Amino acid sequence: MTTFAAARFSRLLPLLAAAALAAPLTAQNCFFGDFGTRIGAGTTDTVYAMRPIGFAFPLNGATYTHIHVNDHGFVQLSNGGVPAPLTSGSAALYTPTAANFVAGGPKIAPLYSDITLANGGECYLKSTATQCTVTWHDARPYGFVAPRFTFQLALQSNGAVRFVYGPGCSNQSTAGGVSANAIVGVTPGGGSAPAPVDFAAGGTNFAATTYEAFVGANTFDLASNSIRLSPSWFGTMYAPLGAPVNCPVAARYGVGCDGMKLAGVGLPAIGNAGFQLRADAVPAVSPLAFFAFGSAVQDPGVGLGALLGMTGCTAYTNADLGFYAGTPKDAAGASVCSLPVPATAALVGMTLSVQALGLSLANAFGIAASNGVELRVGEDGSSVFLNPALQMVPIVPGTFSMGSSAASPDVEAMHPVTLTRAFWMAKHEVTQAQFQAVMGSNPSYFQGAAYANAAQRPVESVSWNDAMAYCAALTASEAAAGRVPAGYQYRLPTEAEWEYCCRAGTTTPWYTGAGLLTSQANFAGAVPDGMFGSSGQTAAVGSYAPNAWGLHDMHGNVQEWCLDRHGIFTSAPATDPYVLSGVYRVLRGGDFHVFTPAANCRSARRNFTSETASIWTVGFRVVLGPTLVP
């Protein structure tokens, strides 16, 4: 058997990246993959030692610096132990009523219920200067063997709270009565409980305490979901964030032999340098565990009794990726394999299977085997949840041919362009309603009752400066709501980003193919303007079929401002191009006007004008991309 040091396994994931499905930054409802430090395991009715939050967490006009975590799905806040928390064994820990929730000091409860971490459950905490994360891993209802489930709480330095729930989360207890209930929410403590809310519906609560009560066993309805609570000057806003998408997974399956167990420590999220696999109950005769990695999950597994004389043992991986040595066994009988996951988006969706092996005296073959663990690489929970009202479409980095071989070589010279960072592009051009909501004005010509559905038409008669002001204001408001990733901003697309998105993988003159019809886009007066001759008019965004990436009106409707100044193309390859020098700003896409032929709507077609010009055929759409504008 060939073995390698565990540290070398970090090379395996980049080598497999080419075989993985590329995925954009669209994580939803994901756990934060780095769980941090284990603060408790296998406990029941226990309050763990006080820990620092990492910052002063604001709640209802006060701030708190310390957190007291227990194994019943809620935490208490204090400043150095004041106010005093509940103590281990307290009946209030396993009696989830609204009265118990508001009694005493501040509490935050992702799933206050009669649950236990006995027989393999764990609790983790990670504190940074901006976020404190608590994870209850492999918890289960008291008195029940299954289901086992994981849920997580994240406190953020701006006062926001996030609850993340894995599949199977439930409320029940063999103790019965109110112990089968569950409470979810936030309270500063004190007073009587107000009326509960419905987190799944979203809304705003004006009381100091915001909570939902799940009365009776198996009434909890937030499994495989995520909830965000955000403080505001008029109350607490709460909203569900939806079902999991592109999230990391470390799921146990099967049963080990000779007592061996295997579990992930954290999750295989891209960029999680701290992810580990831990083999527990490694047999006494084995100095460490070996970790077998495979490309296929075997569930049910292959019995090894008849094959190798390993009675009661099962193979849960095809082990075609090799065997890797873990760390020497610690005092608790555990051996660890570190598996740092590179921050490579192409790894998202890749699946591996893992099983731990150890020397054993329990069978003739001399080897014990653990349960299996399925690993699926995904985005980390730190991925930001975008405002769904903006309808932003995730765009994967890539290389394409920009320009056209048929046009003047200094205007549209074809050349390879590589975009190295993921971004989002708006599904539609910015509408009059959106511009009005952000800027408080609407400069459009085609507005008012005379034009059907005017609010959903693209805003036009906007200068490049107007569009930039809109982007700055949108960035500010969305960042204040916690919906802008670090290092990103709402802005105009670069010219390269625009053409990359317009083409959507095509190489033809239009994303529709070799030609463009007025049934496919609004150009050449396709929508007559009865009030102004036959010049044409804008159409409501989304009136025409989108391209292959789900983007509407990239041909026609209104010309769209780009971030760049107009420059000369060359045939040289370019990476993340952005032109800063020049007199004019770039326009792309063509427009509705009767004198705009299909040729002016081509994917490669370039136009330009002064950044101060406000023209009734010109609008814009936004991207959420890497910061380029100071």
C-alpha positions as CSV (number, residue, x, y, z in Angstrom):
1,M,0.0,0.0,0.0
2,T,1.4,3.4,-1.1
3,T,1.0,6.2,1.4
4,F,1.8,9.9,1.4
5,A,2.1,12.6,4.0
6,A,-1.3,14.2,4.6
7,A,0.0,17.6,3.8
8,R,0.7,16.5,0.2
9,F,-2.9,15.8,-0.3
10,S,-3.5,19.5,-0.7
11,R,-2.1,19.0,-4.2
12,L,-4.9,16.7,-5.2
13,L,-7.7,19.2,-5.5
14,P,-6.0,21.5,-8.0
15,L,-5.1,18.5,-10.1
16,L,-8.8,17.5,-10.3
17,A,-10.0,21.0,-11.0
18,A,-10.1,20.4,-14.8
19,A,-12.5,17.6,-14.3
20,A,-14.8,19.5,-12.0
21,L,-17.9,21.5,-13.2
22,A,-17.2,25.2,-13.1
23,A,-19.7,27.2,-11.0
24,P,-20.3,30.9,-10.5
25,L,-20.4,32.6,-7.2
26,T,-24.0,31.7,-6.4
27,A,-23.8,30.1,-3.0
28,Q,-27.1,30.3,-1.1
29,N,-27.8,29.2,2.4
30,C,-24.3,27.8,2.9
31,F,-22.6,27.1,6.2
32,F,-19.4,29.0,7.0
33,G,-17.0,26.2,6.2
34,D,-14.3,26.8,8.8
35,F,-16.1,25.8,12.0
36,G,-13.1,27.0,14.2
37,T,-12.4,25.4,17.6
38,R,-14.3,22.5,19.1
39,I,-15.7,23.7,22.5
40,G,-17.8,20.7,23.4
41,A,-18.6,17.2,22.3
42,G,-20.9,14.4,23.4
43,T,-22.7,16.5,26.0
44,T,-26.2,16.9,27.3
45,D,-27.7,19.8,29.2
46,T,-24.3,21.6,29.3
47,V,-23.4,25.3,29.2
48,Y,-19.8,25.6,27.9
49,A,-17.2,28.0,29.3
50,M,-17.5,31.7,28.5
51,R,-15.8,32.8,25.3
52,P,-15.0,36.2,23.7
53,I,-17.1,37.2,20.8
54,G,-14.2,39.0,19.1
55,F,-15.9,42.4,19.0
56,A,-18.6,44.4,20.8
57,F,-21.9,42.9,19.4
58,P,-24.7,45.5,19.4
59,L,-28.1,44.5,20.5
60,N,-31.0,46.8,21.3
61,G,-28.9,49.7,22.3
62,A,-26.3,47.8,24.3
63,T,-23.1,45.9,23.3
64,Y,-21.8,42.5,24.5
65,T,-18.3,41.1,24.4
66,H,-18.7,37.5,25.6
67,I,-20.8,34.5,24.5
68,H,-22.0,31.5,26.5
69,V,-22.9,28.5,24.2
70,N,-24.9,25.5,25.3
71,D,-25.8,22.2,23.6
72,H,-29.5,23.1,23.3
73,G,-29.2,25.4,20.3
74,F,-29.0,28.9,21.7
75,V,-26.4,31.3,23.2
76,Q,-26.4,33.9,25.9
77,L,-24.5,37.2,25.7
78,S,-22.7,39.0,28.5
79,N,-19.9,41.4,29.4
80,G,-17.5,39.2,31.3
81,G,-20.3,37.1,32.7
82,V,-22.7,39.9,33.5
83,P,-25.6,39.3,33.3
84,A,-25.1,35.8,34.6
85,P,-26.0,33.0,32.1
86,L,-27.9,29.8,32.8
87,T,-25.8,27.0,34.3
88,S,-25.4,23.4,33.2
89,G,-28.3,21.2,34.2
90,S,-30.8,24.1,34.3
91,A,-34.3,23.0,33.4
92,A,-34.7,26.1,31.2
93,L,-32.1,24.6,28.8
94,Y,-34.4,21.9,27.7
95,T,-37.7,23.7,28.2
96,P,-38.1,25.9,25.1
97,T,-40.9,28.3,26.0
98,A,-41.3,32.0,25.1
99,A,-41.2,32.9,28.7
100,N,-37.9,31.0,29.3
101,F,-36.5,32.6,26.1
102,V,-37.1,36.2,27.3
103,A,-36.2,35.5,31.0
104,G,-32.8,36.8,32.2
105,G,-30.2,38.3,29.9
106,P,-29.9,38.5,26.1
107,K,-30.2,35.3,24.1
108,I,-29.9,34.4,20.4
109,A,-31.5,31.1,19.4
110,P,-31.1,29.4,16.0
111,L,-32.8,26.3,17.4
112,Y,-33.7,26.4,21.1
113,S,-35.1,22.9,21.6
114,D,-34.5,19.7,23.6
115,I,-31.6,18.5,21.6
116,T,-28.4,16.7,22.6
117,L,-24.9,16.3,21.3
118,A,-24.5,12.9,22.9
119,N,-23.0,10.0,20.9
120,G,-21.0,12.0,18.4
121,G,-22.4,15.5,18.3
122,E,-20.0,18.5,18.6
123,C,-20.1,22.3,19.1
124,Y,-17.6,24.6,17.5
125,L,-16.9,28.4,17.8
126,K,-14.9,30.7,15.6
127,S,-14.4,34.4,16.5
128,T,-12.9,37.1,14.3
129,A,-12.9,40.9,14.4
130,T,-16.1,41.0,12.3
131,Q,-18.0,37.7,12.9
132,C,-18.5,35.1,15.6
133,T,-19.8,31.7,14.3
134,V,-21.2,28.9,16.4
135,T,-21.9,25.5,14.9
136,W,-23.9,22.6,16.4
137,H,-22.7,19.6,14.4
138,D,-24.5,16.3,14.3
139,A,-27.0,17.2,17.0
140,R,-30.2,15.1,17.4
141,P,-33.5,15.4,19.3
142,Y,-33.3,14.1,22.9
143,G,-34.1,10.5,23.1
144,F,-33.9,9.8,19.3
145,V,-31.1,8.2,17.4
146,A,-32.1,10.1,14.2
147,P,-32.2,12.5,12.5
148,R,-28.8,14.0,13.0
149,F,-28.5,17.5,11.8
150,T,-26.2,20.6,11.8
151,F,-27.1,24.2,12.2
152,Q,-25.1,27.4,12.6
153,L,-25.3,30.9,14.1
154,A,-23.3,33.9,12.8
155,L,-23.1,37.1,14.8
156,Q,-21.8,40.0,12.7
157,S,-20.2,43.2,14.0
158,N,-22.9,45.4,12.4
159,G,-25.5,43.7,14.6
160,A,-26.9,41.4,11.9
161,V,-27.6,37.7,12.8
162,R,-27.7,34.8,10.4
163,F,-29.1,31.3,11.1
164,V,-28.2,28.5,8.7
165,Y,-30.0,25.1,8.8
166,G,-28.9,21.9,7.2
167,P,-31.3,19.1,6.2
168,G,-33.1,17.2,8.9
169,C,-33.3,19.9,11.5
170,S,-36.3,19.2,13.6
171,N,-37.9,19.7,17.0
172,Q,-39.1,16.7,19.1
173,S,-38.2,15.0,22.4
174,T,-39.1,11.8,24.1
175,A,-39.5,14.0,27.2
176,G,-42.7,15.2,25.5
177,G,-44.8,18.3,26.4
178,V,-43.1,21.7,25.9
179,S,-39.7,20.0,25.5
180,A,-40.8,19.0,22.0
181,N,-41.3,22.7,21.1
182,A,-38.7,25.0,19.5
183,I,-37.9,28.7,19.8
184,V,-36.0,30.6,17.1
185,G,-35.1,34.3,17.5
186,V,-33.3,37.2,19.2
187,T,-34.1,38.8,22.5
188,P,-32.4,41.4,24.8
189,G,-34.1,39.7,27.7
190,G,-36.5,40.9,30.2
191,G,-40.2,41.6,30.1
192,S,-42.9,39.5,28.6
193,A,-42.7,37.8,25.2
194,P,-44.5,39.7,22.3
195,A,-46.5,37.9,19.6
196,P,-44.3,35.6,17.5
197,V,-43.5,36.2,13.9
198,D,-43.2,33.9,10.9
199,F,-39.6,33.9,9.7
200,A,-40.4,31.9,6.5
201,A,-42.6,34.8,5.4
202,G,-40.1,37.6,6.1
203,G,-41.0,41.1,7.4
204,T,-40.2,43.6,10.0
205,N,-40.8,43.4,13.8
206,F,-41.1,46.5,15.9
207,A,-40.7,44.8,19.3
208,A,-37.3,44.3,21.1
209,T,-37.7,40.6,21.0
210,T,-38.1,38.9,17.6
211,Y,-38.9,35.2,17.7
212,E,-40.9,32.3,16.2
213,A,-42.4,29.5,18.3
214,F,-42.8,26.0,16.9
215,V,-45.3,24.4,19.1
216,G,-45.5,20.6,19.1
217,A,-43.1,18.0,17.8
218,N,-41.9,18.2,14.2
219,T,-43.3,21.6,13.5
220,F,-40.0,23.2,12.7
221,D,-40.1,24.4,9.0
222,L,-36.8,26.0,8.4
223,A,-34.6,22.9,7.6
224,S,-32.4,23.5,4.5
225,N,-32.9,27.2,4.8
226,S,-31.2,30.3,6.1
227,I,-32.6,33.3,8.0
228,R,-31.1,36.8,8.3
229,L,-32.1,39.3,10.9
230,S,-30.9,42.9,10.5
231,P,-31.4,45.7,13.0
232,S,-32.7,49.0,11.7
233,W,-33.8,52.3,13.3
234,F,-37.5,51.2,13.3
235,G,-37.2,47.5,14.2
236,T,-35.7,44.2,13.2
237,M,-36.0,43.1,9.6
238,Y,-36.0,39.3,9.0
239,A,-36.0,37.4,5.8
240,P,-35.5,33.8,4.6
241,L,-32.6,33.4,2.2
242,G,-33.7,30.2,0.4
243,A,-32.6,26.7,-0.3
244,P,-29.0,25.6,-0.5
245,V,-27.2,26.1,-3.8
246,N,-23.5,25.3,-4.5
247,C,-22.9,24.6,-0.8
248,P,-20.1,22.4,0.6
249,V,-21.0,19.0,2.0
250,A,-19.3,16.6,4.4
251,A,-21.9,13.9,4.9
252,R,-21.3,10.7,6.8
253,Y,-22.8,7.4,5.6
254,G,-22.5,3.8,6.6
255,V,-21.1,2.3,9.8
256,G,-17.5,1.6,10.7
257,C,-16.1,-1.6,12.2
258,D,-14.0,-2.1,15.3
259,G,-15.6,1.2,16.5
260,M,-13.8,3.5,14.0
261,K,-15.6,6.7,13.0
262,L,-14.8,9.4,10.5
263,A,-16.2,13.0,10.2
264,G,-15.3,16.3,8.7
265,V,-14.1,19.1,10.9
266,G,-15.8,22.0,9.1
267,L,-16.8,21.8,5.4
268,P,-14.9,21.6,2.1
269,A,-15.6,25.2,1.1
270,I,-13.4,26.8,-1.5
271,G,-10.7,28.8,0.3
272,N,-11.1,26.9,3.6
273,A,-7.5,26.3,4.5
274,G,-8.6,24.8,7.9
275,F,-10.7,21.9,6.6
276,Q,-9.9,18.5,8.2
277,L,-11.0,14.9,8.3
278,R,-10.8,13.3,11.8
279,A,-10.8,9.6,12.4
280,D,-12.0,8.8,16.0
281,A,-11.6,5.6,18.0
282,V,-8.6,4.5,16.0
283,P,-7.7,1.0,17.4
284,A,-5.2,1.0,20.2
285,V,-2.6,-1.0,18.1
286,S,-2.7,1.6,15.3
287,P,-0.4,4.6,15.7
288,L,-2.4,6.6,13.2
289,A,-5.1,6.3,10.6
290,F,-4.8,6.1,6.8
291,F,-7.3,7.9,4.7
292,A,-8.5,6.3,1.5
293,F,-9.9,8.8,-1.1
294,G,-12.0,7.9,-4.1
295,S,-13.8,9.6,-6.9
296,A,-17.0,7.6,-6.3
297,V,-19.3,7.2,-3.3
298,Q,-20.1,3.5,-2.5
299,D,-23.4,3.6,-0.6
300,P,-24.3,0.9,0.1
301,G,-20.8,-0.3,0.4
302,V,-19.0,-3.5,-0.5
303,G,-18.8,-6.0,2.4
304,L,-15.2,-7.0,3.2
305,G,-16.0,-10.0,5.4
306,A,-16.1,-12.7,2.7
307,L,-13.5,-10.9,0.6
308,L,-10.8,-10.2,3.1
309,G,-12.0,-11.7,6.4
310,M,-12.8,-8.2,7.8
311,T,-15.9,-9.3,9.7
312,G,-18.5,-6.5,9.9
313,C,-16.3,-4.1,7.8
314,T,-17.5,-2.4,4.6
315,A,-15.7,-0.5,1.8
316,Y,-17.4,2.9,1.3
317,T,-15.0,4.3,-1.3
318,N,-13.5,3.0,-4.5
319,A,-10.1,4.4,-3.2
320,D,-8.9,5.2,-6.8
321,L,-7.3,8.4,-5.6
322,G,-4.9,6.8,-3.2
323,F,-4.2,6.4,0.5
324,Y,-2.8,9.2,2.7
325,A,-1.4,9.0,6.2
326,G,-3.0,11.0,9.0
327,T,-1.3,12.6,12.0
328,P,-0.1,10.4,14.9
329,K,-3.0,9.5,17.1
330,D,-3.7,11.9,20.0
331,A,-4.6,11.0,23.6
332,A,-8.2,10.8,22.6
333,G,-7.5,8.2,19.9
334,A,-8.0,10.6,17.0
335,S,-5.9,10.9,13.8
336,V,-6.4,13.9,11.5
337,C,-5.9,14.5,7.8
338,S,-5.6,18.2,6.8
339,L,-7.3,19.0,3.5
340,P,-6.9,22.8,2.7
341,V,-9.3,23.6,-0.2
342,P,-7.9,26.1,-2.7
343,A,-9.9,29.2,-3.6
344,T,-10.6,27.9,-7.1
345,A,-14.2,28.3,-8.4
346,A,-13.8,25.4,-10.8
347,L,-13.7,23.0,-7.9
348,V,-17.3,23.8,-6.9
349,G,-19.4,20.7,-7.3
350,M,-16.6,18.2,-7.3
351,T,-17.4,15.1,-5.2
352,L,-15.0,12.8,-3.3
353,S,-15.5,9.8,-1.0
354,V,-13.3,9.1,2.0
355,Q,-12.8,6.3,4.5
356,A,-10.4,5.9,7.4
357,L,-8.4,2.7,8.0
358,G,-6.4,1.6,11.0
359,L,-4.5,-1.5,12.2
360,S,-6.7,-3.8,14.2
361,L,-6.6,-7.1,16.1
362,A,-10.3,-7.6,15.7
363,N,-10.2,-9.6,12.4
364,A,-7.9,-11.9,10.5
365,F,-6.9,-9.2,7.9
366,G,-5.7,-6.9,10.7
367,I,-7.4,-3.7,9.4
368,A,-10.4,-1.8,10.8
369,A,-12.4,0.6,8.6
370,S,-14.6,3.6,9.5
371,N,-17.8,4.8,8.0
372,G,-17.6,6.8,4.7
373,V,-17.8,10.5,4.3
374,E,-19.0,12.2,1.1
375,L,-17.2,15.4,0.3
376,R,-18.7,17.9,-2.1
377,V,-16.7,21.1,-2.7
378,G,-18.8,24.3,-2.5
379,E,-18.9,28.0,-1.9
380,D,-18.4,29.2,1.7
381,G,-21.2,30.8,3.6
382,S,-19.3,34.1,3.5
383,S,-20.6,34.4,0.0
384,V,-22.9,37.4,0.1
385,F,-26.6,37.1,-0.6
386,L,-27.5,39.6,-3.3
387,N,-30.7,41.6,-3.4
388,P,-33.1,39.4,-5.4
389,A,-35.0,42.5,-6.7
390,L,-31.9,43.4,-8.7
391,Q,-32.0,40.1,-10.6
392,M,-28.2,39.7,-11.0
393,V,-27.0,36.8,-13.1
394,P,-23.7,35.1,-12.0
395,I,-21.0,35.1,-14.7
396,V,-18.1,32.6,-14.7
397,P,-14.6,33.8,-15.6
398,G,-13.3,32.7,-19.0
399,T,-11.7,33.5,-22.3
400,F,-13.4,34.6,-25.6
401,S,-12.6,36.3,-28.9
402,M,-13.5,40.0,-28.6
403,G,-14.2,42.0,-31.7
404,S,-14.9,41.1,-35.3
405,S,-12.7,40.1,-38.2
406,A,-15.2,41.7,-40.7
407,A,-14.9,45.3,-39.3
408,S,-12.2,48.0,-39.5
409,P,-9.1,46.5,-37.8
410,D,-8.6,49.6,-35.6
411,V,-12.2,49.6,-34.4
412,E,-13.2,46.0,-33.8
413,A,-9.9,44.1,-34.2
414,M,-10.5,40.5,-33.1
415,H,-8.3,39.5,-30.1
416,P,-8.4,36.9,-27.3
417,V,-9.6,38.3,-23.9
418,T,-9.4,36.6,-20.6
419,L,-11.6,37.6,-17.6
420,T,-10.1,36.2,-14.5
421,R,-12.7,37.1,-11.8
422,A,-16.3,36.1,-11.4
423,F,-18.9,38.8,-11.5
424,W,-22.7,39.3,-11.8
425,M,-24.5,41.2,-14.6
426,A,-28.0,42.5,-14.3
427,K,-30.5,40.4,-16.2
428,H,-32.2,43.6,-17.5
429,E,-31.3,47.2,-18.3
430,V,-31.9,49.5,-15.3
431,T,-35.6,50.4,-15.3
432,Q,-37.2,53.7,-14.8
433,A,-38.6,52.4,-11.5
434,Q,-35.2,51.3,-10.3
435,F,-33.6,54.6,-11.2
436,Q,-36.4,56.5,-9.5
437,A,-36.1,54.5,-6.3
438,V,-32.4,55.0,-6.0
439,M,-31.9,58.6,-7.3
440,G,-35.4,60.1,-6.6
441,S,-35.8,61.3,-10.2
442,N,-36.6,59.9,-13.7
443,P,-35.1,61.7,-16.7
444,S,-36.6,59.4,-19.3
445,Y,-38.4,60.6,-22.4
446,F,-40.7,57.5,-22.6
447,Q,-42.4,57.9,-19.2
448,G,-45.8,58.6,-17.9
449,A,-49.3,57.3,-18.6
450,A,-48.9,57.9,-22.4
451,Y,-46.4,54.9,-22.5
452,A,-47.6,51.5,-21.4
453,N,-45.7,49.9,-18.5
454,A,-43.3,52.9,-18.5
455,A,-41.9,52.1,-15.0
456,Q,-40.5,48.8,-16.4
457,R,-39.0,50.3,-19.5
458,P,-35.3,51.1,-19.4
459,V,-34.3,54.5,-18.0
460,E,-32.9,56.6,-20.9
461,S,-31.7,60.1,-21.5
462,V,-29.0,59.5,-18.8
463,S,-25.4,60.5,-19.2
464,W,-22.5,58.4,-18.3
465,N,-22.1,60.6,-15.2
466,D,-25.7,59.9,-14.3
467,A,-25.2,56.2,-14.6
468,M,-22.1,56.3,-12.5
469,A,-23.9,58.3,-9.8
470,Y,-26.6,55.6,-9.7
471,C,-24.0,52.8,-9.4
472,A,-22.3,54.6,-6.4
473,A,-25.7,55.1,-4.7
474,L,-26.7,51.5,-5.3
475,T,-23.4,50.3,-3.9
476,A,-23.8,52.4,-0.8
477,S,-27.3,51.2,-0.1
478,E,-26.6,47.5,-0.8
479,A,-23.4,47.5,1.2
480,A,-25.3,49.0,4.2
481,A,-27.6,46.0,3.9
482,G,-24.7,43.6,3.9
483,R,-25.3,42.6,0.3
484,V,-22.0,43.5,-1.4
485,P,-19.0,41.1,-1.3
486,A,-15.7,42.4,-0.1
487,G,-13.7,43.9,-3.0
488,Y,-16.8,44.3,-5.2
489,Q,-19.0,47.2,-6.2
490,Y,-22.0,48.0,-8.4
491,R,-20.7,49.7,-11.5
492,L,-20.9,49.9,-15.3
493,P,-19.5,46.9,-17.1
494,T,-16.1,47.2,-18.8
495,E,-16.4,46.9,-22.5
496,A,-14.9,43.4,-22.3
497,E,-17.3,42.3,-19.7
498,W,-20.2,43.6,-21.7
499,E,-19.2,41.8,-24.9
500,Y,-18.4,38.6,-23.1
501,C,-21.9,38.6,-21.6
502,C,-23.6,39.6,-24.8
503,R,-21.9,36.8,-26.7
504,A,-22.8,34.2,-24.0
505,G,-20.4,31.7,-25.6
506,T,-21.4,32.5,-29.2
507,T,-19.0,33.5,-32.0
508,T,-21.6,34.6,-34.5
509,P,-22.3,38.3,-35.2
510,W,-25.4,38.2,-32.9
511,Y,-26.1,35.9,-30.0
512,T,-29.1,34.9,-32.1
513,G,-26.8,33.5,-34.8
514,A,-26.1,34.8,-38.3
515,G,-28.9,37.3,-38.3
516,L,-31.2,39.4,-36.1
517,L,-34.9,39.8,-36.5
518,T,-37.2,42.5,-35.1
519,S,-39.1,39.6,-33.4
520,Q,-35.9,38.9,-31.5
521,A,-34.9,42.4,-30.4
522,N,-36.2,46.0,-30.3
523,F,-34.4,47.8,-33.2
524,A,-35.2,49.5,-36.5
525,G,-38.4,50.9,-35.1
526,A,-39.8,47.5,-34.1
527,V,-42.1,49.2,-31.5
528,P,-43.8,52.1,-33.4
529,D,-44.1,55.3,-31.5
530,G,-47.6,56.6,-32.3
531,M,-46.9,59.9,-30.5
532,F,-43.6,60.7,-32.4
533,G,-43.9,59.5,-35.9
534,S,-42.3,56.1,-36.7
535,S,-38.9,56.6,-34.9
536,G,-39.7,53.7,-32.6
537,Q,-39.7,53.6,-28.8
538,T,-38.4,51.5,-25.9
539,A,-40.0,48.3,-24.8
540,A,-40.4,47.0,-21.2
541,V,-37.2,45.2,-20.2
542,G,-37.5,41.4,-20.8
543,S,-40.0,41.7,-23.7
544,Y,-37.7,39.7,-25.9
545,A,-36.1,36.3,-25.3
546,P,-32.8,36.3,-23.4
547,N,-29.4,35.0,-24.6
548,A,-28.0,31.7,-23.5
549,W,-26.9,33.2,-20.1
550,G,-30.3,34.6,-19.3
551,L,-29.6,38.3,-20.2
552,H,-32.3,40.3,-21.9
553,D,-32.0,43.1,-24.5
554,M,-28.2,42.9,-25.1
555,H,-29.2,43.6,-28.7
556,G,-31.4,46.7,-29.1
557,N,-33.8,48.6,-26.9
558,V,-31.3,51.2,-25.6
559,Q,-27.6,51.5,-26.1
560,E,-25.7,50.8,-22.9
561,W,-22.9,52.8,-21.3
562,C,-19.7,50.9,-20.5
563,L,-17.1,51.9,-17.9
564,D,-14.2,52.3,-20.4
565,R,-13.1,55.2,-22.5
566,H,-13.0,54.5,-26.2
567,G,-9.7,53.2,-27.4
568,I,-8.1,51.4,-30.4
569,F,-8.2,47.6,-30.5
570,T,-5.2,45.5,-31.4
571,S,-4.9,41.8,-32.1
572,A,-2.8,41.3,-28.9
573,P,-4.2,39.1,-26.2
574,A,-5.6,41.0,-23.2
575,T,-6.4,40.1,-19.6
576,D,-9.1,42.0,-17.7
577,P,-8.8,45.0,-20.0
578,Y,-10.1,48.4,-18.9
579,V,-9.3,51.5,-20.9
580,L,-8.7,54.6,-18.8
581,S,-7.4,57.0,-21.5
582,G,-9.4,58.7,-24.3
583,V,-11.9,61.4,-24.8
584,Y,-15.2,59.5,-25.2
585,R,-17.0,56.8,-23.3
586,V,-18.1,53.5,-25.0
587,L,-21.6,52.6,-25.8
588,R,-22.7,49.0,-26.8
589,G,-25.7,47.1,-28.0
590,G,-27.7,49.2,-30.4
591,D,-31.1,50.7,-29.8
592,F,-34.8,50.9,-30.8
593,H,-34.5,53.7,-33.3
594,V,-35.9,53.2,-36.8
595,F,-32.5,54.2,-38.3
596,T,-30.7,51.5,-36.2
597,P,-30.1,48.5,-38.4
598,A,-29.3,45.0,-37.2
599,A,-25.6,45.6,-38.0
600,N,-25.5,48.3,-35.3
601,C,-26.7,45.8,-32.7
602,R,-24.0,43.2,-33.3
603,S,-22.1,41.8,-30.3
604,A,-18.9,43.4,-31.4
605,R,-20.4,46.7,-32.5
606,R,-18.8,49.7,-30.8
607,N,-20.1,53.3,-30.4
608,F,-19.0,56.2,-28.3
609,T,-20.0,59.7,-27.2
610,S,-19.3,62.3,-24.5
611,E,-19.8,61.2,-20.9
612,T,-22.0,64.2,-20.4
613,A,-24.4,63.4,-23.3
614,S,-28.0,62.5,-22.4
615,I,-29.6,60.8,-25.3
616,W,-33.1,59.2,-25.5
617,T,-31.6,56.1,-27.1
618,V,-29.1,55.5,-24.4
619,G,-29.5,53.7,-21.0
620,F,-27.3,51.3,-19.0
621,R,-27.2,48.1,-17.0
622,V,-25.0,47.4,-14.0
623,V,-22.6,44.7,-13.0
624,L,-21.5,43.7,-9.5
625,G,-17.9,43.2,-10.2
626,P,-14.4,43.7,-8.8
627,T,-13.8,47.2,-7.6
628,L,-12.4,49.4,-10.4
629,V,-13.9,52.8,-9.4
630,P,-12.4,54.6,-6.4
